[in-house]
Amino acid sequence: MTALIRPDLAALDKTDPLRPFRDRFALPQGVIYLDGNSLGALPRTTSARVAQVIESQWGRDLITSWNKHGWMALPGRIGDKIGRLIGALPGETMVGDSTSVNLFKALAAALKLRPGRKLILSEPANFPTDLYIAEGLAALLAEGHELKLVEPDEIAAAITDEVAVVMLTHVNYRTGRMHDMAAVTAKTHASGALMLWDLAHSAGAVPVDLNGAGADLAVGCGYKYLNGGPGAPAFLWVAERWHGRIAMPLTGWLGHAAPFAFETHFRPADGIARGLVGTPPILSLAALECGVDILLEASMADIREKSLMQSRLFAQLIEQELAGHGFNLVSPREDARRGSQVCIAHEQGYPIMQALIARGVIGDFRAPDILRFGFTPLYLGYGELWDAVWVLKEIMEDRSWDRPEYHARARVT
């Protein structure tokens, strides 16, 4: 195998069409950030934007800002912007609540549209909150619904006429494996079931075309590749063809057809607006919009091309430089099956990751043994890949990962 050396990667940085975007983010000096798939970096415009909302709008204009500054329109306005990243039509996407809450809404609505079917189909390695929400909803409904879990390669065969909804995360959080959205959706519809996608590790990272794939519902978070900040609001997408028929299980006042009529009984708003529940989180929405706006300036084709090249190079460097150190590649090698992350397994994964973080290489750990590295092409350089692998190599060779402090489990891993 031909050695990959840093000068080759530095040359790629010089010709990278996305390189100017790096300066749009506030990245600490001396840090190689490989965890944007868990929390995106801070856009430089965000602080000023949030300060403006706090000081000039909330501070000066107080409650008049709901009208004067269009606060009430933010969930739909930012939703439409995110919609441009996920293949949505205008008016199909709204922002608010968390991914878990939006999943509850979407899943309950889907089950109501398929009343004679009792199975929710997913996979064991789906993100746990998705599985917990499905279990909790089934218990709450107490109508015989059941969550059925099968391995990814068995999903197509498991989509029978008993399945009400197939609920999958497009890119798996632990492995980076990416489902073929169009193929799975087509198989789902062929059986008469509905297709619900979780785009938490897809939106802003890989090309997504929900309408092109014929999907029915989708959810996703705002704080990963959308760079909306910790706990940023999530989004809910419902295909336009369902807007007249879908019933939301949480009928809050902002999902009402006329919220300020203050009527005693609920009347659903038209379209995706019926998915709103409570008062929009204005400060969080303002921060999220900054991250989304930057993404919309970039080419998704360029983002995907760089992501694939970086993840290929990183995996190759790991195998080349760390052979014999007990690492195993978990992420798919095939570009078409890999999202924007590389995951490697090691029996000492947790202390190794803590040692990396202490040296300024920030990834994260997922139990039981996964070291997870995310690739965010707008601000991650090629040269940083070599530096990260070199630090990992030093940690393994001098066994500094085995210090007692790196074995102490923190609350967040």
C-alpha positions in Angstrom: 0.0 0.0 0.0 1.4 3.4 -0.9 2.0 5.5 2.2 -0.2 8.5 2.7 1.8 11.3 4.2 0.7 14.7 5.4 2.0 16.8 2.4 -0.4 14.9 0.2 -3.3 15.8 2.5 -2.1 19.4 2.8 -2.2 19.7 -1.0 -5.9 18.6 -0.9 -6.6 21.4 1.6 -5.2 23.9 -0.9 -7.6 22.9 -3.6 -10.6 22.2 -1.4 -13.6 24.2 -2.7 -15.1 24.2 0.8 -12.0 25.5 2.6 -13.4 29.1 2.9 -16.2 27.8 5.0 -13.8 26.8 7.8 -13.3 30.5 8.7 -17.1 30.8 9.2 -16.8 28.7 12.4 -15.2 29.5 15.8 -12.9 26.5 16.3 -10.5 26.4 19.2 -6.8 26.6 18.4 -5.0 23.2 18.7 -8.2 21.1 18.5 -9.0 18.6 15.8 -12.8 18.3 16.0 -14.1 15.0 14.9 -17.4 15.1 16.8 -19.6 17.4 14.7 -21.9 14.4 14.2 -22.7 14.7 17.9 -22.5 18.5 18.4 -21.7 20.8 15.5 -19.2 23.7 15.8 -20.2 27.2 16.6 -20.9 29.4 13.5 -19.3 32.8 14.0 -22.5 34.6 13.2 -24.5 32.8 15.9 -23.3 34.8 18.9 -24.1 38.2 17.3 -27.4 36.9 16.1 -28.5 35.6 19.5 -27.3 38.8 21.1 -29.3 40.8 18.7 -32.5 38.8 19.5 -31.8 39.2 23.2 -30.9 42.8 23.3 -32.6 44.5 20.4 -35.7 42.3 20.1 -36.5 40.8 23.6 -34.7 43.6 25.5 -36.0 46.6 23.6 -39.2 45.5 21.8 -40.4 43.0 24.4 -43.6 41.2 23.6 -44.2 43.3 20.4 -41.4 41.2 18.9 -43.8 38.4 18.1 -45.3 40.7 15.4 -42.5 43.2 14.8 -39.8 40.6 14.3 -41.9 37.7 13.0 -41.1 35.3 15.9 -44.1 33.2 15.3 -43.1 32.5 11.7 -39.7 31.0 12.7 -40.7 27.3 13.0 -42.0 27.4 9.4 -39.4 29.7 8.0 -36.5 27.7 9.3 -38.4 24.5 8.5 -38.5 25.4 4.9 -34.8 26.1 4.9 -34.0 22.7 6.3 -36.5 21.3 3.8 -34.1 22.4 1.0 -31.5 20.1 2.5 -33.7 17.1 2.8 -35.7 17.1 -0.5 -38.9 18.7 1.0 -41.4 20.9 -0.6 -42.2 24.3 0.9 -44.6 23.9 3.8 -43.7 20.3 4.6 -41.2 20.9 7.4 -41.5 22.6 10.8 -39.0 23.2 13.6 -39.8 22.7 17.2 -39.6 20.3 20.1 -36.9 17.5 20.3 -36.3 14.7 18.0 -37.9 12.3 20.5 -41.0 14.3 20.8 -41.3 14.7 17.0 -40.8 11.0 16.6 -43.6 10.4 19.0 -45.9 12.6 17.0 -44.9 11.2 13.7 -45.1 7.5 14.8 -48.5 8.0 16.5 -49.8 9.7 13.4 -48.6 6.9 11.2 -50.2 4.2 13.3 -53.5 6.0 13.1 -53.3 6.0 9.3 -52.9 2.2 9.4 -55.4 1.1 12.0 -55.6 -2.5 11.0 -51.8 -3.1 11.4 -50.0 -3.6 14.7 -46.3 -3.9 13.9 -43.7 -1.2 14.1 -40.6 -2.5 12.2 -37.1 -1.3 13.1 -33.6 -2.6 13.8 -31.9 -3.5 17.1 -29.1 -1.0 16.5 -31.4 1.9 15.9 -30.8 4.9 18.2 -32.2 3.9 21.6 -34.6 6.8 21.9 -36.4 5.8 18.7 -36.9 2.3 20.2 -37.9 3.7 23.6 -40.5 6.0 22.0 -42.0 3.2 20.0 -42.2 1.0 23.1 -43.7 3.7 25.2 -46.3 4.6 22.5 -47.3 1.0 22.1 -47.8 0.7 25.8 -49.7 4.0 26.0 -52.1 3.0 23.1 -52.7 -0.4 24.6 -54.1 -1.6 21.3 -51.8 -4.5 20.7 -49.1 -2.7 18.8 -45.6 -4.3 18.9 -42.1 -3.2 18.1 -40.4 -5.8 15.9 -36.6 -5.6 15.5 -34.7 -7.3 12.7 -31.1 -6.9 11.5 -30.6 -4.5 8.6 -30.1 -7.2 6.0 -33.4 -8.8 7.1 -35.6 -5.6 6.9 -36.9 -6.1 3.3 -38.1 -9.6 4.0 -39.7 -8.5 7.3 -41.9 -5.9 5.7 -45.2 -7.8 5.5 -48.8 -6.8 5.5 -48.8 -6.8 9.3 -46.4 -3.8 9.4 -48.0 -0.4 10.0 -44.8 1.6 9.8 -41.1 1.0 9.1 -39.1 3.3 11.4 -35.4 3.6 10.6 -32.5 5.9 11.1 -31.1 6.7 7.7 -27.5 6.7 8.9 -26.8 4.4 11.9 -25.3 6.3 14.9 -22.9 3.5 15.9 -21.6 2.3 12.6 -22.3 5.0 10.0 -24.1 2.4 7.9 -26.5 4.2 5.5 -29.8 2.6 4.3 -30.8 2.9 0.7 -33.7 5.3 1.3 -35.5 4.9 -2.0 -35.2 1.1 -2.0 -36.4 0.6 1.5 -39.3 3.1 1.1 -40.4 1.4 -2.1 -40.5 -2.0 -0.4 -42.4 -0.5 2.5 -45.0 1.0 0.2 -45.3 -2.2 -1.7 -46.6 -3.9 1.4 -49.0 -1.0 2.2 -47.0 0.3 5.2 -45.7 3.8 5.9 -42.1 4.9 5.9 -40.7 7.0 8.8 -37.1 8.2 8.6 -34.9 9.6 11.4 -32.4 12.0 9.7 -30.4 12.9 12.8 -27.1 11.8 11.2 -28.1 12.6 7.6 -29.5 16.2 7.4 -26.6 18.5 6.3 -24.2 15.6 5.9 -25.4 13.5 3.1 -27.7 14.1 0.1 -31.3 13.4 1.2 -34.3 13.5 -1.1 -37.4 12.5 0.9 -39.9 13.3 -1.9 -37.7 11.7 -4.5 -37.7 8.5 -2.4 -41.5 8.8 -1.7 -41.1 8.8 2.1 -44.1 9.6 4.3 -42.7 11.1 7.5 -39.3 12.1 8.9 -37.7 13.7 11.9 -34.2 15.0 12.6 -32.2 17.1 15.1 -30.7 20.6 14.7 -27.5 20.3 16.8 -25.4 17.9 14.8 -24.5 18.7 11.1 -26.9 21.7 11.1 -24.7 23.4 13.8 -27.7 24.8 15.7 -26.1 24.5 19.2 -26.6 22.2 22.1 -30.2 21.1 22.5 -31.2 22.9 19.3 -34.8 22.3 18.2 -35.5 19.4 16.0 -37.6 19.2 12.8 -40.6 17.3 11.7 -41.4 16.5 8.0 -44.7 15.2 6.7 -45.2 14.6 2.9 -47.8 17.0 1.5 -50.1 14.2 0.4 -50.8 13.4 4.1 -51.5 16.9 5.3 -55.3 16.6 5.0 -55.5 13.3 6.7 -52.8 13.3 9.4 -53.8 13.6 13.1 -51.2 14.7 15.6 -51.4 13.1 19.1 -50.2 16.2 20.8 -52.7 19.0 20.0 -51.1 22.1 21.5 -52.4 25.6 21.1 -50.0 26.5 18.3 -51.2 23.6 16.2 -54.7 25.1 16.3 -56.2 26.6 13.2 -56.6 29.9 15.0 -54.3 29.9 18.1 -55.3 33.4 19.2 -59.0 32.8 18.9 -58.5 30.8 22.2 -61.3 28.4 21.4 -62.3 25.8 23.9 -61.9 22.9 21.5 -59.1 21.9 19.1 -59.3 22.5 15.4 -56.1 21.4 13.5 -54.2 23.9 11.5 -53.7 23.3 7.8 -50.6 21.5 6.7 -47.5 20.9 8.8 -48.5 23.7 11.2 -50.7 21.2 13.0 -47.4 19.6 14.2 -46.6 22.6 16.4 -47.4 22.2 20.0 -46.1 25.0 22.3 -44.5 28.4 22.1 -41.5 28.4 19.8 -38.0 28.6 21.6 -37.0 31.9 19.9 -33.4 32.1 21.1 -32.7 28.5 20.1 -34.4 29.0 16.7 -32.3 32.1 16.0 -29.1 30.1 16.7 -30.2 27.2 14.5 -31.0 29.5 11.6 -27.4 30.6 11.5 -26.1 27.1 11.1 -28.7 26.2 8.4 -27.9 29.4 6.4 -24.3 28.5 6.2 -25.1 25.0 4.9 -27.4 26.4 2.3 -24.5 28.4 0.8 -22.5 25.3 0.2 -22.9 22.6 -2.5 -24.2 19.3 -1.1 -22.4 17.6 -3.9 -19.1 19.1 -2.7 -20.0 18.2 0.9 -20.6 14.6 0.1 -17.6 14.3 -2.1 -15.3 15.7 0.5 -16.9 13.6 3.3 -16.4 10.4 1.4 -12.8 11.2 0.5 -12.0 12.2 4.1 -13.6 9.1 5.6 -11.9 6.8 3.1 -8.5 8.4 3.8 -9.0 8.3 7.6 -10.0 4.6 7.5 -7.0 3.8 5.3 -4.6 5.7 7.6 -6.0 3.9 10.7 -5.4 0.5 9.1 -2.0 1.5 7.7 -0.5 3.2 10.7 -2.2 1.2 13.5 -2.0 -2.3 12.3 -1.5 -4.7 15.2 -3.0 -2.4 17.8 -6.4 -4.2 18.0 -8.6 -1.8 16.0 -11.4 -3.1 13.7 -13.2 -1.0 11.2 -16.9 -1.0 11.9 -18.2 1.4 9.2 -18.9 0.2 5.7 -16.1 0.5 3.2 -18.5 1.0 0.3 -19.1 4.8 -0.2 -22.8 4.3 -1.0 -23.4 2.6 2.3 -21.5 5.0 4.5 -22.7 8.2 6.1 -20.3 11.0 7.2 -18.5 9.1 10.0 -16.0 6.4 10.6 -16.3 4.0 13.6 -13.7 1.7 14.8 -13.9 -0.9 17.6 -11.4 -1.6 20.3 -11.8 -3.4 23.6 -10.3 -0.4 25.3 -12.3 2.1 23.3 -13.3 4.3 26.2 -9.9 5.2 27.7 -8.4 5.5 24.3 -11.0 8.1 23.3 -10.4 10.0 26.6 -6.6 10.0 25.9 -7.3 11.4 22.4 -9.5 14.1 23.8 -6.8 15.1 26.3 -4.5 15.5 23.4 -6.9 17.8 21.5 -8.4 15.2 19.1 -12.1 15.1 19.9 -14.3 12.2 18.9 -16.7 10.2 21.1 -17.3 6.8 22.5 -20.4 4.6 22.0 -20.8 1.5 24.2 -19.6 -1.2 24.3 -16.4 -0.5 22.3 -16.9 2.0 19.5 -14.7 5.0 18.9 -16.7 7.3 16.7 -15.2 10.0 14.4 -17.5 12.4 12.5 -16.5 14.2 9.3 -17.9 17.8 8.9 -16.6 18.9 5.5 -17.3 22.6 6.0 -14.7 23.0 8.7 -12.6 19.8 8.8 -9.3 19.9 6.9 -7.5 17.0 5.2 -4.3 17.7 7.0 -6.0 17.2 10.3 -6.7 13.6 9.5 -3.1 12.7 9.5 -2.5 14.7 12.7 -5.4 12.8 14.4 -4.1 9.4 13.4 -0.6 10.3 14.4 -1.8 11.3 17.9 -3.7 8.0 18.1 -0.6 6.1 17.1 1.5 7.8 19.8 -1.2 7.1 22.4 -1.2 3.4 21.5 2.6 3.0 21.3 3.4 4.7 24.6 0.2 3.2 26.2 -0.7 6.6 27.7 -4.4 5.6 27.1 -4.0 3.3 30.1 -3.6 6.0 32.7 -6.2 5.7 35.5 -7.8 9.0 34.8 -8.8 7.9 31.3 -10.6 4.8 32.7 -12.9 6.9 34.9 -16.3 7.0 33.2 -17.8 10.5 32.8 -21.6 11.0 32.7 -21.5 11.9 29.0 -19.4 9.6 26.7 
